[in-house]
């Protein structure tokens, strides 16, 4: 270990080699690293600030690997490392460093002690003036609350008393992404039967009233489904420089912009026949002026709204129009930042028909979802499919799990870690919820076997040991063997 510390000298290659060796040792000889944990973490965090990005990026990745391999043994260092990683996750000067820091934080959230990580991330990012940092902080808080479990968290009076004021602050934040994450977390907590009782025990009267007001406001606006990241203006997106801004609108010729505005007006008209006319014009425009259509986020908002239109004729025409436009627009969904932002809402709209009484709507929606995973970049689509699967009801979830399973096979060869991070939590949730329904049991079995085939049985069961109790782990074993 002394040799490693000496390698963190003013020579770039020595530093990189030393950091990589620490990462390797944390997997092959964790006791050696644990015996010198504080010194190692201080040294690596120092290199996270290195002005040479080639060194700092390796150091940031090393912090994530250390947390993944050392788990709760990193708890004493969480405050320091979360401060560094959160600040790097909001680095406006280097998108690659920002992405590396976010990946490292994902590992902290997944592998460190959840309650300690929750405190450290709130302390590091909740008061930042940087929109990106606050949004990232609020998102990780939501993930950690899910990991701790609502019943466990609600029973911990002291922890709940510290968390609730922060969630209220998130819900009132000026930034829509921060508000969205705060409200999603609060709604998740409120669904526990003991929520009201535990809240009265743990928080002040003013905080209790504030939470009630926030939840009532969410209910008036459509409940939890209104809290999708696309429920705020879909033109809002993280730019490559790390700030939250409106998607850049290229200047279009006046006649083209006029056509787009007219189509949007038709799509949002009160009369259903006019809305169907708008869908026909949207199709024609998509085929003849694809880039112009793809540049108009408000037009896409209007189009997606027709996919689950209250009028069944309009919604069916909307699904058919989606299938017809997908071949020309699929690349845009995968590459244009402002269109990636609509994927969550798009998948939710398609999924809504899976529980329809109309067989025609059900089969068309199923076809739409199958074509979606074939044609849109799986890395862009995976988070949206995961979010929709999590929200699906008992009639929708079996098909969504089947679709998700196929998507995992498309994505795993290039992004194995993304599949594990996004798909495994869904599997754990399904197993914890129980498999009384025969269709659900069949779908979860297929999903579990798919992940076992991709990851290997040992790796899957190792992950399960950290997330499931012995009874549910045994259930998983019975499904995949």
N, C-alpha and C positions, 0 to 999 in steps of 0.2 A: 504493500500500500504506500510505503514511503517513496518507492520508485514512481508510482503513479502521480503523487503530489509533485515530485520533482519534474515530471514531464509537463506540468501545467506552467511552463516558463514562457518567456517572450518569443518563442519560435512556433509559428503557426502549425507546422506539421506535427511537432511534438505534442502540442496542446490537443489537437484533434485525435491523435493516436491515444493519448492518455485518457481523454473523455470516453472514447470508444471502448477502451479497456475497462473502465469503470462500469459501463453498460453491460459488457460481457460478464464481468465478475459478479454483478448483481444477480445474474441468472445462474452462473455456474458455481459461485462460492459466496452466497449471500451472508454467511456468518462473518467473513472477513470484512465485507462492506459494513455490516451492522456494527462491528467493533469500532469502526472509525467513522460512523455515520455523520456526525456533526462536521468534522473536518472535510469530508468528501462533499457534502452538500454546500458548504460555504465556498469551497474551491470551484465547484461547477456553477453555482449561481454567479460567482464573479465573472466567469467566462460567458454567461448569458448576456452580460453587458459589453462584451468585447466589441470594439468598433469594426472588426472584420466579420462580416456576416457569415462567412464560411465557418468561423469558429463558434459564433453565438448560436447559429442554427443547430449545430451538433450538440452544444451544451443544453439547449432547450429540449431537444429530443431526448437527451440523456436523463433529464429530470423526470420526464414522463415514464421512461423505461425503469428508472429507479423506483418510482412509486408503484408501478405495475408489479415489479418483482419483490419489493420490500414490504409493500402493503402498510399495515398499521405501524410498522417500525419507523415509518416516515412521519408519524403524527407530530412529533416534537418540532419538526422543521416546517410544518405546513404554513405557518404564518409568513415566514420569509419567502418560501418558494411561490406561494399564491400571490404575494405582492409583486414579485418579478414577472410571473407568467401573465397575470391580469394586465399589467402595464404593457407587456409585449403584445398581448392580444389586441390592444388598441393602437399599436404602432402604425401611424399613418404614412410612414416613409417607406415601409417594406412589406408588401403583401405576403411574401413567402414567410417572413418571420412571424407575421400575424397568424398565418395558418398553422405554422409549427407550434406556436404557443397555445392555440386553441386545441390542437390534437393532444398536447401534453396535459392541458387542463381536463380534457375528456378522461384521461387515464387517472388523474388525481380524483376526479369525481367518482370514477368506477371502482378504484382499488384502495384508496385511503379510507380510514374510519369516517363514515358518512357524517356523523355529528361534528367531528373536528373539522372536516373539510367544509361543512356548511358555515361554521363560524368564521373560518379563515377566508373563505371566498367573499362573504358579506363584508368583512372588515376591509378586504383588499379593494373591492370594486364598487360597493354600493354608493359611495359618496363622490365618485369620480365625476369630473366635469365633461369627460369624453363620452358621447352618446354610445359609441360602440362598446366601450368597457362596461357601462351600466347595463346595456342590453345583454351582453355576454354574461355578466354577473347574475342578472335576473333569470336567465335561461338555465344556468348551472344550479342556481338555488332550487328551481323547479324540479330538475333532475334528481338532486340530492333528497328533496322532500319525498319524492316517489320511492327512492331507494331506501330511506329510513322506514317508510311506511306511515300512512296517515294515523293509524291507531296508536302506533308507538310514539309518534311525535306529539299527538294530542294528549297522551298520558304523561308526557314529560313537561310538567307545568312551567319550570324555569326556562326550558328551551323554547316553549311556545310563547312565553311572555316576551322573549327577545325577538322571535321570528315575526310575530304578527305586526308590530310597528313597521318593520322593514317591508313586509308585503303591502301594507297600506301605502307606504312611500312609493313603492314600485307602481302600484295601481294609479297613483296620482302624478306620476312622472310626466314631464313634458314630451318625452319621446314615446311614440306609439308602440315600438317593439318592447320597450321596458314595461309599459302598461299591459301589453298583451301577456307577457310572461307572468307578471304579478297576478293578474286576474285568473289565468289558467291554474296557477298554484293554489290560489285561494279557493277557487271552485272545487278543485280536487280535494282539499281538506274538508270543505263544507259537505261533501257527500258522505262522510263518515257519520254513522248514527249518533256518536257521542260528541259531535262537533259543538253543538250549542252549549251543552252542559260543561264541557271542558273550557270553552272560551270564557264563560262567565266566571270560572274559577281562576283563570290565568291572566286575563287582561283587564285594563281599566274600563270603566263605563264608557268613556269617550271613544276608546279603541273598539269596543264591542259595537257601539252605534255606527262607527265608520265602516266596519266590516259589513254590517247589515245593509247599510246604504249602498255599498259597492256591489254586493250580491244581488240586491233588488234591482239595481240599474242594469246589471248583466242579464237578469231574468227578463226585464222589459225589452231588451234588445235582441232576444232570441236564444238566451241560454249559452251553454258551453260551445255550441257550434258557431256562435258569432265571434268566438275568441281565436279563430284560426289566424295565422300570421297574415293572411290576405284580407282579413276583415277591416284592417286599416287600409288607407289608400294603397292600392297595389302598385302605384308608381313609386312608392318608397322602397328603397333597396340599399344594401350596403355597396358603396362604390369601391373600386379598387384602391382608392387612397384611404379607405377606412372610415370615412364619414358617412352619415346617413343623409341622403339627398334624393331629390326627384330624379327619376330616370331621364337620361338625356333625350330630348326630342329633336330629331333631325328636322330641319326645315323642309317641308314638302311643298310642291307646287300648289297654288291656291285651289285649282280645280280638283286636285286629288284630295286635299284636306277637306274640301267641301263635301266630296263624295263620302269620305269616312264619317264626317259629322252627321250626314243625312242617314247613313246606315245605322249609326249608334242611336239616332232619334227613333228610327223604325224599330230597332230591337227593344227599346224601352217604352214603346208606345202603349197606351191603355188598351187598344183594340187588338185581339189575338190575331186577326187576319193580317194586320199591319206588321206584327212581330214575325209572322211566318214570311212575309215579304222581305223583312229585314234579313232573315236567315238566308234567303235565296241571293240577295245582293251581297251578303257577307261571303258566301261561297264563290260567287263570280269574281269579287274583288280579290279574294285570297288566291285564286288561280291566276289572275292577270297582273296583280300588283302585290306580290307576297311580302316584300320588304316594307312597303308602305303600311300594310295591314299590321305587320308585326311590330311596327314602331309605335302604334297607338294603344297604350295600355288601357285607357278608358273604354275603347271599343271591345277589347278582350273581356273586360269586366262585364260589359253588357251581354256579350255572346255567352259567356259561362253562365250568366243568370238565366239564359233560355234553356240550358241543359236540364234544369229541374223546374221549369216553368209550371205555374199552377194549372195551366191549360194542358191537358195530355197531348193534344195534337201538336202544340208548339214544342213541347219537350221532346216528343218523338222525332219531329223534324230537326230539332237541335242536335239530337244524337246522330242522326243520319248526316247532318251537315258536318259534325265533328269528324266522323269517319272519312268523309269526302275531302276535308281540308288537311287531315293529319299527314298524308304523304308530303305535302309541300311545306307544312309548318313545323314538322317534327324537329328539324335541325334548329329552328328558331327557339323552340321550347328548351332545347339543350344548351344553347350558347348565349342567348340574350338574357342579361341579368333580370330585366324587368318582366320577362316572360317566365323565367324560372320561379319568380315570386308568385305566379298564379297557379303553379302546379298543385299546391295543397288544395286550393278551392276547386280546381278542375277535377281532381280525383274524388273529392267529397261529393261533387255534383253527380259524377258518374255512379258512384257507389250508392247514392240515395235510391236508385231504381232497383237495386238488388233485392229489396224487400217489397217491391211493388206487386199489387194484385194482378197487374197486366202482364201476361206472359210475353207479349211483344216488347214491352219496355224492359223487362228483365233480360231477355235474350240479347236485345240490342246493346244494353249497357254492358253485359258480359263481353260481347264482341268488342266494344269500345275499349274496355280495360285490357283485353288480350292484345289488341293492336297497339295500345299505348305502350305496354312493356316491350313490344317488339321494336317499336320505331323511335321512342325517345330514349336518350342517353340514360343508362341505368343508374349512373352515379348521381345525376341530377334528380332522377325520379324516386330513388330509394327512400329519402326522408318523407316525401309526400305519401307514398304507399304505406309506410310505417305509421304515420300520423293518422291516416284514414282507417287502417286496420285497428288501431287502438280505440278509435271512436265507434267502430262498427257495432251494430246490434247483433243479436243471436242469429238472425236470418242472413245478415250480410257477411258476417265474419268468416264462415267456412270458405266462401268463394274468394274473399280478400286474402286469406292465408294461402290459398292455392296460387293466386296471382303473385303474391309476395315470394313464395317459394321459387317460382319460375324466374322472377327477377333476380333473386339471390344467385341462381346458377349463371345468369348473364353477367353479373357484376363481380363475382368472386375471383375469376382469373386475373382481374386487374386491380381490384380494390378489396382484398380479403378482410382487412381490418374494418373497413366501412360496413361490410356485411355483418361482422360480429358485433360491432357497436350498435348498429341499428336494429338488427333482427333478433338478437338474443333476448333483449328486454321484453319483446313481444311474446316469445316462447315462455319466459318465466311467468309473465302475467297470465297467460292461458292456463298454465299448469296450476298456478295458485288459485285461479277462479274455479277450477274443477271441470270435469269432462262428462257431466251427466247426459248431455245431448249427444246422440249417436253421430250426427253430422259433424258436430264440433270435434268429437273424439277422432273421427276419421281425418278431418282437416289438420288437427294438431299433430296427429301421428305422421302424416305426410310432411308437414312442416319440420318436425323434429328430425325425421329421417333424412330430409334434405340437408339440414345443417350438419348432421352427423356425417353424411357423405362428403360434404365440402370440408369440414374442419377435422374430421377424424373422431372416432368415439371417445378416445382418451381426453382430447382437448375439450370436447363438449362437456363431458362429465366433470372435468376439473373446474370448468366455469360454473357448472351447476352446483358444485359443492360450496361455492362462495355465495350463491344466490338463493338456493332452495333448502328447505328443511329435509331431513332424511326420508320422510314419507314421500314427498313430492319428487325427490331425486330418484327414489325407487320406481315411482310411476314413470318417470322419463326413461329409465333403463328398460322398463317393460315395453315401452312404445317403440324403442329403436332396435330392440334385439329380436 
